[in-house]
Structures are given as structure tokens and as C-alpha cells.
Amino acid sequence: MDPIVAETHAHLRDHLQGLILFDGETRPIRIVIAPDGRLVASVMVAMLTAADVVLALPDEGEESLQLMVTLEAIDEQGPDGALVDRWRIHHGDPPDVRWAAMTIDAGRFRGYFLDGEAFSLSNPLEGDEVAICSEANTDVAGLRSIAVAEARRRGRPPADWGVENPRLVGVDPDGFDLRGAYGVLRLPVSPPMTDAAGARLRLRELRERAAETG
């Protein structure tokens, strides 16, 4: 994968909270990445009818990712209800009653322009994700130690995410999503994980490394 594309993917997975710009308005928004690579969010009706919509992750700063997206309404009670459940598992109660799946049309990141084809974010670990999360969440102390170690690696206090009782809520080839009281902490991994066994092994390694560093 092109290094810029890989860096853009990592930035997107690490920033599930940002701003949505539409029809001259700017609002905070939280997203999740669906297993098929679309982005899912709780939205206002006005966002669904806007001609041009941009996501700024995490903000409108020079180092942020700008995504041009097309929104399609989804029904919480319909076939895409699992995507709504995924959002709730990551973020809790939604700010709005409408839901949308967003297709990425193009993106701009640190001076580079990427077309929509660069954002291939489908998740081959989808079928094992629930089982991996359920197993990991039986060891809250282990997840807490991993979260604290990752926060320290970033040079930020663990309290920024509220990781006293973290829950594993997402698994994909490039890492894990840990939900804390105040947000989702991304645990990136390299090289990518190719199967469930590799994901379980990587979690065990993260726990062991966190235990060693205290």
C-alpha cells in the first residue's frame, strides 16, 4: 500500500470524532467504520439533504483529514440496523434520531489529494470481531493496562479517554478500538493482522508488554 494512503487510513481509524460541514453549517460528529468500509453516523435531516458534505477529522486544522462524502439514509429497524448498533457500541446514545451511511468520494490529507478508491476500508475480520471482543472484555484489568500503556506512548493522560473500565469494541487488520468513558482509544498494530488467531495473539502481546512496563 502507498505510504500516504496507509497513513491516511491510520489517521481515519484513529479519529472517529470530528466535524461535519454542510450548507454553511458546522457540527460535531462521531462516526464508525462499517465492515464494508462506509462511514456511519447519527445525523440531522439537513445533513441528508445537503448538496456538499465534508468531514473534518478531528477538526479543520492543517494536519486534519478532509473527506468529501455522500450520505445515504439508513433505517435503524431495517437491514442496516447492525450498523446503527455498531455506532451505539462505540459511542453510546446518539445526538440525533436519523442515521446515514457515508461513501467517501475523495479526501485531502497533509497536502495530498486521494480519490475515493484509495479508501478501501473493508474489514476481513468482521466474522470474528464479536467473538474476539467478547473474549477480551472478560479481562478488564488487562485491557486497562493496555489502554494506560497506549496513552503513555502518546504522551497523554489515560483520563483523556476515561479508561478505568475500557471495553474492546472494534477489531480490524490495522488495530483495535477501545471504548472509554470519554471516547474511543485506537490501538494501532503493525504489520496488519490477517486472521482471528493473529488478532488474539496481538492482544496477548499487548497485555504482556503493558505488564512489563508497569
DABELGI-V571463 format. One record per backbone hydrogen bond with DSSP energy under -1.0 kcal/mol. NH is the residue of the N-H (numbers start at 1). CO is the residue of the C=O. E is the energy in kcal/mol with one decimal. If there is no record, write none. Layout:
BEGIN
NH/CO/E
NH/CO/E
END
This chain:
BEGIN
6/2/-2.7
7/3/-2.4
8/4/-2.2
9/5/-2.6
10/6/-2.3
11/7/-2.2
12/8/-2.5
13/9/-2.6
14/10/-1.5
15/12/-1.1
18/29/-2.8
19/56/-2.6
20/27/-3.0
21/54/-3.1
22/25/-2.2
25/22/-2.9
27/20/-2.2
29/18/-2.2
31/16/-2.7
32/40/-1.5
34/38/-3.3
37/34/-2.2
39/102/-2.4
40/32/-2.6
41/100/-2.1
43/98/-2.0
48/44/-1.1
49/45/-1.2
54/21/-2.2
55/67/-2.7
56/19/-2.9
57/65/-2.7
64/61/-1.5
65/57/-2.7
66/108/-2.6
67/55/-2.8
68/106/-2.5
69/53/-2.1
70/103/-2.3
72/101/-2.0
74/99/-1.9
78/75/-1.5
81/78/-1.9
83/80/-1.4
84/80/-1.1
85/81/-2.2
86/82/-2.0
87/83/-1.9
88/84/-2.4
89/85/-2.5
90/86/-1.6
91/87/-2.8
92/88/-2.6
100/41/-2.2
101/72/-2.7
102/39/-3.9
103/70/-2.5
105/68/-2.9
106/68/-1.3
107/114/-2.9
108/66/-2.6
109/112/-2.7
112/109/-1.8
114/107/-3.2
116/105/-1.6
118/115/-1.9
119/116/-1.6
120/118/-1.1
121/119/-1.1
123/35/-2.6
126/123/-1.5
128/125/-1.4
129/125/-1.0
132/128/-2.4
133/129/-2.5
134/130/-2.6
135/131/-2.3
136/132/-2.4
137/133/-2.3
138/135/-1.3
139/136/-1.8
143/139/-2.1
144/140/-2.6
145/141/-2.1
146/142/-1.9
147/143/-2.7
148/144/-2.6
149/145/-2.1
150/146/-2.3
151/147/-2.5
152/148/-2.3
153/149/-2.1
154/150/-1.7
155/152/-1.2
156/151/-2.6
160/157/-2.1
161/158/-1.7
162/158/-1.1
167/179/-1.8
169/177/-2.9
170/177/-1.2
172/175/-2.3
175/172/-1.8
176/187/-2.0
177/170/-2.5
178/185/-2.7
179/167/-3.4
180/183/-3.1
181/162/-2.8
182/161/-2.6
185/178/-3.4
187/176/-3.0
189/174/-2.3
193/173/-2.9
199/195/-1.8
200/196/-2.5
201/197/-2.2
202/198/-2.3
203/199/-2.1
204/200/-2.1
205/201/-2.3
206/202/-2.3
207/203/-2.3
208/204/-2.5
209/205/-2.6
210/206/-2.3
211/207/-2.3
212/208/-1.9
213/209/-1.8
END
